[in-house]
Each structure stands twice: as C-alpha cells, then as structure tokens.
Amino acid sequence: MWDGNLTCLGTRGSLGMTASTAQSQDALSRFLPAGQRAFVRLLPGWKVTAAPACLKTRFTMSPAPDAKAPPKLFLPSKRALAALTILGLAALGAALYLRYAVIQNSAIGIACEAGEESLTCTIRLAVILMFVRGAFGWVALLASGVQLCRPNVAAFGIGLVFALLGLVLYNTRVSALAVALLVLSLARPWHEGR
C-alpha cells in the first residue's frame, strides 16, 4: 500500500528490505516510472532486494493494493485514424455530390425519367432505391452494433462510412442512431489480439 510520499508501508520482511540506503535508492527507483523516481524515499538502513509487492501493481485510484489496471479503451491507431478520416471525408463528399449534383438536379432527373440510358441515370436510380429502402442506415446500424459488441477498426470504418452516407442521403434517423452507437463504442474495452 502507498502513502502520499511513495514510501512503501508494511513490515520489513514483506518488503524485502535490508541495510545500505545509498544503493537501495537506485534499486527502488528501477521499479518506478520515470516521473515518480524523484519522489522515492527509503527509511534509513533499508535496502530493496526485490520489488516490493506494492510496486508490482499498477497505480489506480482504488484504495485496494491489488487493484487491476483499467482496461484499454478502443482507440484507433494514428494510421487507422488517418485512413478513417480519408474514408469519412470521401463518403461525405460522394454523398453530397450524389444528393445535390445527381439526385436533386432537375435536368438530370427529367432526362432520366424520359428514358435516357446512361451511367448517371443508373447510379441515380440505384442510390434512390437504396435510400428508399433505408439500406445506408441499416448497414450503418448493423456495423455499429458489431463495433459496440466487438470493437475493431473495420467495423468502425464501415459504420462511419454508411452512417455518413445515410445522414446525407435521407436515412437520418437510423444513421443518427448508428453514429450514437459508434460514439459509445469508443468507451468499450478493447483487446488488440481479437
């Protein structure tokens, strides 16, 4: 158990302390992080022969000496964050282009309704069918649910891309719920080996 001055409390036998204080300052400071080494203070005549039990546990706010370290939360690496940013901006740009330049453009809409066979009309019809059925929002919600249960970068990316597409392309309710689940997933414990 620690006191406020980073002096280990307990009995002499349980701490593994013996004589020679000068050498023990260095020995004890090996077990502490660099920022805490300046605060190491031993009682005169005591020496560290092994790491005391109180130094073997990671410091937490818990008063219990055996408190475990808090779990690592889901947070994408810098490389994954850069890729997610690029994907998110690309999805947002594509959704804005499809909505304002293709779907809501009256000239393209009149031409496609008149029976014009072009790639633009095919893409316009496919996007309209997808947002009428709510495909963008439901895919985003499904990916966000997977992300909430088992956090990983791929599920986060899929949920983010489809949520952004859904927010711009008329699937706002389900996509907003997916965004809320994505935000909640950032507070979930994460194990990189999964």
KEKE-3310 file (N, C-alpha, C; in steps of 0.2 Angstrom, whole numbers, plus 5000, padded with zeros to 4 digits):
npx = (5004:5003:5008:5006:5019:5025:5032:5034:5023:5022:5028:5045:5050:5041:5043:5056:5068:5084:5100:5110:5107:5110:5113:5101:5091:5093:5090:5077:5071:5071:5060:5050:5040:5048:5044:5041:5052:5059:5053:5056:5059:5067:5067:5080:5094:5088:5086:5082:5079:5071:5057:5045:5029:5020:5024:5023:5010:5000:4997:4981:4966:4960:4958:4962:4976:4978:4973:4967:4974:4965:4955:4961:4954:4944:4953:4957:4973:4986:4988:4977:4967:4970:4967:4953:4948:4951:4942:4930:4929:4929:4917:4907:4909:4906:4892:4887:4889:4881:4868:4866:4871:4867:4855:4845:4846:4837:4838:4845:4836:4824:4829:4832:4820:4814:4818:4832:4847:4860:4876:4875:4861:4858:4866:4860:4847:4850:4855:4844:4834:4841:4841:4827:4824:4831:4844:4857:4856:4853:4863:4874:4869:4870:4884:4888:4883:4890:4902:4901:4899:4910:4924:4933:4943:4939:4925:4921:4925:4917:4904:4905:4907:4895:4885:4888:4885:4871:4866:4867:4860:4846:4842:4841:4837:4840:4853:4858:4856:4866:4877:4877:4879:4892:4899:4897:4904:4918:4920:4922:4930:4945:4954:4968:4972:4961)
npy = (4994:5011:5027:5044:5049:5041:5030:5014:5005:4993:4978:4974:4962:4958:4968:4965:4972:4977:4982:4997:5011:5020:5012:5007:5017:5018:5005:5004:5014:5009:5001:5010:5022:5034:5048:5047:5044:5054:5056:5045:5038:5031:5022:5025:5014:5004:4993:4988:4972:4965:4968:4977:4971:4981:4989:4981:4981:4991:5008:5014:5022:5016:5011:4998:4987:4977:4981:4980:4986:4998:4993:4994:5006:5007:5014:5020:5017:5029:5028:5021:5030:5041:5034:5032:5045:5049:5040:5044:5057:5056:5048:5057:5068:5061:5058:5070:5075:5066:5068:5082:5085:5075:5068:5078:5087:5095:5094:5082:5074:5075:5071:5057:5052:5053:5042:5041:5032:5030:5030:5039:5040:5027:5025:5035:5030:5018:5023:5030:5019:5013:5022:5023:5011:5012:5007:5012:5017:5005:4997:5004:5004:4990:4988:4997:4991:4979:4984:4990:4978:4970:4978:4984:4991:4989:4987:4999:5008:5004:5007:5020:5026:5022:5027:5041:5042:5039:5049:5060:5056:5055:5045:5048:5045:5032:5032:5042:5035:5025:5032:5037:5025:5022:5032:5028:5016:5019:5020:5007:4992:4986:4973:4971:4959:4952)
npz = (5000:4996:5004:5004:5001:4992:4999:5004:5013:5027:5033:5038:5033:5023:5013:5008:5012:5017:5024:5019:5012:5002:4990:4988:4985:4971:4967:4971:4963:4950:4949:4947:4937:4926:4930:4943:4950:4957:4968:4977:4993:5005:5021:5033:5033:5026:5012:4995:4990:4982:4971:4979:4984:4983:4973:4962:4957:4946:4948:4953:4955:4965:4983:4986:4988:4978:4966:4949:4933:4924:4910:4892:4882:4867:4854:4839:4830:4825:4811:4807:4811:4802:4790:4792:4793:4780:4773:4778:4775:4761:4759:4764:4754:4742:4745:4746:4733:4726:4731:4728:4715:4707:4711:4715:4705:4693:4679:4676:4682:4674:4662:4665:4669:4657:4650:4647:4644:4653:4662:4673:4675:4679:4691:4698:4700:4707:4719:4723:4725:4735:4746:4748:4753:4765:4766:4768:4781:4789:4786:4792:4805:4808:4807:4817:4828:4828:4830:4843:4851:4848:4847:4833:4820:4807:4808:4813:4803:4793:4798:4800:4787:4781:4789:4787:4774:4775:4783:4775:4763:4766:4776:4789:4803:4807:4804:4812:4825:4823:4823:4836:4842:4838:4844:4857:4857:4858:4871:4875:4882:4874:4866:4857:4851:4847)
capx = (5000:5007:5006:5006:5026:5028:5036:5031:5021:5022:5033:5052:5051:5037:5046:5062:5072:5090:5104:5113:5102:5113:5112:5094:5088:5093:5086:5069:5069:5071:5053:5045:5040:5052:5041:5040:5058:5062:5050:5057:5062:5068:5069:5087:5096:5084:5088:5077:5082:5067:5052:5040:5023:5016:5027:5021:5004:4999:4993:4975:4963:4957:4962:4965:4983:4978:4968:4970:4974:4959:4956:4962:4948:4945:4955:4961:4980:4987:4987:4970:4963:4971:4963:4946:4947:4950:4936:4924:4928:4927:4910:4904:4910:4902:4885:4885:4889:4876:4862:4865:4873:4864:4848:4841:4847:4831:4839:4847:4830:4820:4832:4832:4813:4811:4821:4839:4851:4867:4878:4872:4854:4859:4868:4854:4841:4852:4855:4837:4832:4845:4839:4820:4823:4835:4850:4863:4855:4853:4870:4877:4867:4872:4891:4889:4881:4896:4908:4899:4900:4917:4927:4938:4944:4935:4918:4921:4925:4911:4899:4906:4905:4887:4882:4888:4880:4864:4864:4866:4855:4839:4841:4844:4835:4844:4860:4860:4857:4872:4883:4877:4882:4899:4902:4898:4909:4924:4921:4922:4937:4947:4960:4971:4973:4955)
capy = (5000:5018:5033:5050:5051:5035:5026:5008:5003:4986:4975:4974:4955:4958:4972:4963:4977:4976:4988:5001:5015:5023:5008:5005:5022:5017:4999:5005:5018:5005:4999:5016:5026:5040:5054:5046:5042:5059:5055:5039:5039:5025:5023:5024:5007:4999:4991:4984:4966:4963:4973:4976:4969:4987:4991:4976:4983:4997:5013:5016:5026:5011:5010:4992:4986:4973:4984:4979:4992:4999:4990:4999:5008:5006:5020:5018:5020:5035:5026:5019:5036:5044:5031:5033:5052:5050:5037:5048:5063:5053:5046:5063:5071:5057:5058:5077:5075:5062:5072:5089:5086:5070:5066:5084:5091:5094:5092:5075:5070:5075:5066:5050:5050:5052:5036:5041:5026:5032:5028:5044:5038:5020:5027:5039:5025:5013:5027:5031:5013:5011:5026:5022:5005:5013:5002:5015:5017:4999:4994:5008:5002:4984:4989:5000:4986:4974:4988:4990:4972:4968:4984:4984:4996:4988:4988:5006:5011:5003:5010:5028:5027:5021:5032:5047:5042:5039:5056:5065:5053:5054:5040:5052:5043:5026:5033:5045:5030:5022:5037:5037:5018:5022:5036:5023:5010:5022:5019:5000:4989:4983:4969:4971:4952:4949)
capz = (5000:4996:5007:4999:4999:4989:5004:5004:5020:5028:5038:5035:5029:5017:5008:5006:5014:5022:5025:5013:5009:4996:4984:4988:4981:4964:4966:4971:4958:4944:4948:4946:4931:4926:4933:4950:4953:4961:4975:4981:4999:5010:5028:5034:5034:5022:5005:4991:4987:4977:4970:4984:4982:4982:4967:4956:4954:4943:4952:4951:4961:4970:4989:4987:4985:4972:4961:4942:4929:4920:4903:4887:4878:4859:4851:4833:4829:4821:4804:4806:4811:4795:4785:4794:4791:4772:4771:4780:4770:4754:4759:4764:4748:4737:4747:4745:4726:4723:4733:4725:4708:4703:4713:4715:4699:4689:4672:4676:4684:4669:4657:4667:4669:4650:4647:4645:4646:4654:4669:4678:4677:4683:4698:4702:4701:4712:4725:4726:4728:4742:4752:4749:4757:4771:4766:4771:4788:4792:4786:4797:4812:4809:4808:4823:4833:4829:4833:4850:4854:4847:4844:4829:4816:4801:4809:4815:4797:4789:4801:4799:4780:4779:4793:4784:4768:4777:4785:4769:4758:4768:4781:4795:4810:4808:4803:4819:4830:4821:4825:4843:4844:4836:4849:4863:4856:4860:4878:4877:4882:4868:4866:4851:4848:4844)
cpx = (5004:5004:5007:5014:5029:5033:5031:5029:5021:5027:5040:5053:5047:5039:5053:5068:5078:5094:5107:5108:5104:5111:5104:5089:5088:5090:5079:5067:5068:5064:5048:5046:5045:5050:5040:5046:5061:5059:5051:5061:5061:5069:5077:5089:5092:5086:5083:5081:5078:5061:5047:5033:5019:5018:5025:5014:5004:4995:4986:4972:4960:4961:4965:4972:4983:4974:4971:4970:4967:4960:4957:4956:4950:4947:4960:4968:4980:4986:4980:4965:4964:4967:4955:4944:4946:4944:4930:4923:4926:4919:4905:4903:4905:4894:4883:4884:4883:4869:4861:4866:4869:4856:4843:4842:4841:4833:4841:4840:4825:4822:4831:4825:4811:4814:4828:4843:4858:4869:4876:4865:4854:4861:4863:4849:4843:4852:4848:4833:4835:4842:4831:4819:4827:4841:4856:4862:4856:4860:4875:4876:4870:4880:4892:4888:4887:4901:4907:4901:4907:4921:4933:4938:4939:4928:4917:4921:4919:4905:4899:4904:4898:4883:4882:4884:4873:4862:4863:4861:4849:4837:4844:4843:4840:4851:4862:4861:4864:4878:4883:4881:4890:4903:4903:4903:4916:4925:4921:4929:4939:4954:4962:4971:4967:4954)
cpy = (5006:5022:5038:5052:5045:5031:5020:5006:4996:4984:4975:4967:4955:4963:4970:4968:4975:4983:4991:5005:5018:5019:5007:5010:5020:5010:5000:5009:5015:5002:5004:5019:5032:5046:5053:5045:5048:5059:5049:5041:5033:5027:5022:5017:5002:4998:4987:4978:4963:4968:4972:4975:4976:4990:4987:4978:4990:5002:5014:5020:5022:5011:5003:4991:4982:4975:4983:4986:4992:4996:4996:5000:5007:5013:5018:5021:5026:5034:5025:5026:5040:5041:5032:5040:5052:5046:5041:5054:5061:5051:5052:5067:5067:5058:5065:5078:5072:5065:5078:5089:5080:5069:5072:5089:5090:5092:5085:5071:5069:5070:5059:5048:5049:5046:5036:5035:5028:5030:5033:5042:5031:5021:5030:5034:5020:5017:5028:5025:5011:5015:5025:5016:5006:5009:5006:5015:5011:4996:4998:5005:4995:4984:4992:4995:4981:4978:4989:4984:4970:4973:4982:4989:4995:4990:4996:5010:5010:5007:5018:5029:5027:5026:5039:5048:5042:5046:5061:5063:5051:5048:5042:5048:5037:5027:5037:5040:5026:5026:5037:5030:5018:5026:5032:5018:5013:5021:5011:4997:4986:4979:4969:4964:4949:4950)
cpz = (5000:5001:5002:4997:4995:4993:5005:5012:5021:5033:5034:5031:5023:5011:5005:5007:5019:5022:5019:5010:5003:4990:4983:4985:4974:4963:4966:4965:4951:4943:4947:4939:4932:4930:4940:4954:4958:4968:4979:4987:5003:5017:5029:5036:5031:5015:5002:4989:4982:4976:4975:4981:4980:4975:4961:4953:4951:4947:4949:4956:4966:4977:4990:4984:4979:4966:4954:4938:4925:4913:4898:4883:4871:4857:4845:4833:4825:4813:4802:4806:4805:4790:4786:4792:4783:4770:4772:4776:4763:4754:4760:4758:4742:4739:4745:4737:4723:4725:4729:4718:4704:4705:4713:4709:4694:4682:4671:4677:4678:4663:4659:4667:4662:4647:4645:4648:4647:4661:4674:4680:4681:4690:4702:4704:4707:4719:4728:4728:4735:4747:4753:4754:4764:4771:4769:4779:4792:4791:4791:4804:4813:4811:4815:4829:4834:4832:4841:4854:4854:4844:4839:4824:4810:4802:4810:4808:4793:4792:4800:4792:4779:4783:4790:4777:4769:4779:4780:4764:4762:4773:4788:4802:4811:4808:4810:4824:4829:4824:4832:4846:4843:4842:4856:4863:4858:4867:4880:4877:4876:4869:4859:4847:4846:4837)
residu = (MET:TRP:ASP:GLY:ASN:LEU:THR:CYS:LEU:GLY:THR:ARG:GLY:SER:LEU:GLY:MET:THR:ALA:SER:THR:ALA:GLN:SER:GLN:ASP:ALA:LEU:SER:ARG:PHE:LEU:PRO:ALA:GLY:GLN:ARG:ALA:PHE:VAL:ARG:LEU:LEU:PRO:GLY:TRP:LYS:VAL:THR:ALA:ALA:PRO:ALA:CYS:LEU:LYS:THR:ARG:PHE:THR:MET:SER:PRO:ALA:PRO:ASP:ALA:LYS:ALA:PRO:PRO:LYS:LEU:PHE:LEU:PRO:SER:LYS:ARG:ALA:LEU:ALA:ALA:LEU:THR:ILE:LEU:GLY:LEU:ALA:ALA:LEU:GLY:ALA:ALA:LEU:TYR:LEU:ARG:TYR:ALA:VAL:ILE:GLN:ASN:SER:ALA:ILE:GLY:ILE:ALA:CYS:GLU:ALA:GLY:GLU:GLU:SER:LEU:THR:CYS:THR:ILE:ARG:LEU:ALA:VAL:ILE:LEU:MET:PHE:VAL:ARG:GLY:ALA:PHE:GLY:TRP:VAL:ALA:LEU:LEU:ALA:SER:GLY:VAL:GLN:LEU:CYS:ARG:PRO:ASN:VAL:ALA:ALA:PHE:GLY:ILE:GLY:LEU:VAL:PHE:ALA:LEU:LEU:GLY:LEU:VAL:LEU:TYR:ASN:THR:ARG:VAL:SER:ALA:LEU:ALA:VAL:ALA:LEU:LEU:VAL:LEU:SER:LEU:ALA:ARG:PRO:TRP:HIS:GLU:GLY:ARG)
# end
